[in-house]
């Protein structure tokens, strides 16, 4: 049987198991193949099939290095691909120097990276696919920052519309608690009906027990995209989530929210295929895994627990704070890659993996091959 005689579903499943570089070549074979590969729903099918296949290397991270000159002026920045376990330089062909001096990794989702350019005011936003080396600039966000107003960005994907969305949360540090409304601006990539502009919505972000002001949202730790929502720790007591389909907030109390300790910190990350919370204090170190039943009721399962000390907490929290967006669990052990080091939660041993100099900043995010921005007409090549 000729491959041209295969029905569309079978051909789609075959193509979904191939690499992005191969698919870009196959787009030029014929119109029908190009139509399948360019379909927005195919990107998600490809991620599920290819990413879970045996040929895909899941051990890669992308790193951003920003170097400063004298008097804190920014000299330049560049990207590299690194190994998840050792943070060693992984791909000699992938070294990209950036034309802006001061960029920040604001989020990543399904192979797409959100960059915040801090050189200008207002700060430009750029979506970039490292695999395709394609990027687009976003229109200026309608929210502006001030002494009391902070704008926090995150990137996600809607399975319903098969579209990427960039969300900007306007956090007012002067407001006391979350019974106040928290405005959200949303940019949907490729949304022609709104002329590719931001939409501003207002949603009640929770009850009075969930503070959302300034550092209580903990924007420094960033958002984690998982199962269609962006998640962050709110006030060390709740997990706050924003759903990219319904564009609404939800929240759930953390398992040890009632414990009172002098020193404490919590971080959200992915433990294998589940959402997890790392809880650190001067008393104990714990990892909780979140479970949801068929009705959406959340429960927490204790995955790991051991005693701690104030010295342990201060050393580990300092390391995590350097780059709190990244936790990588290594092959079922109690060892994690975070910031510039490896951390074994069982022994509290911290091993430096990478030397970061005083005149440099170093951040990490997920690296994934995907077809995001493949057909975007207004793309520029990085």
Secondary structure, DSSP 8 states (H G I E B T S, - for coil): --GGGS-HHHHHHHHTTS-HHHHHHHTTT-HHHHHHHHSHHHHHHHHHHHHTSTTS---EEEEEEEEE-GGG-EEEEEEEEEETTT--B--TT-EEEESSS-EEEEEEETTEEEEEE-SSSS--EEEEETTTTEEEE----S----SSEEEEEEEEEETTTTEEEEEEEEEETT--STTSEEEEEEEETT-GGGTT--EEEEEE---TTS--SGGGT-GGG--EEETTEEEEEETTTEEEEEETTT--EEEEE-TTTT---SSEEEEEEEETTEEEEEEEESSEEEEEEEEE-TT--EEEEEEEEEE--HHHHHHHHHHHHHTTT--EE-TTSSEEEETTEEEETTTTEEEE-S---TTEEEEEEE-----TTTT-TT-EE-
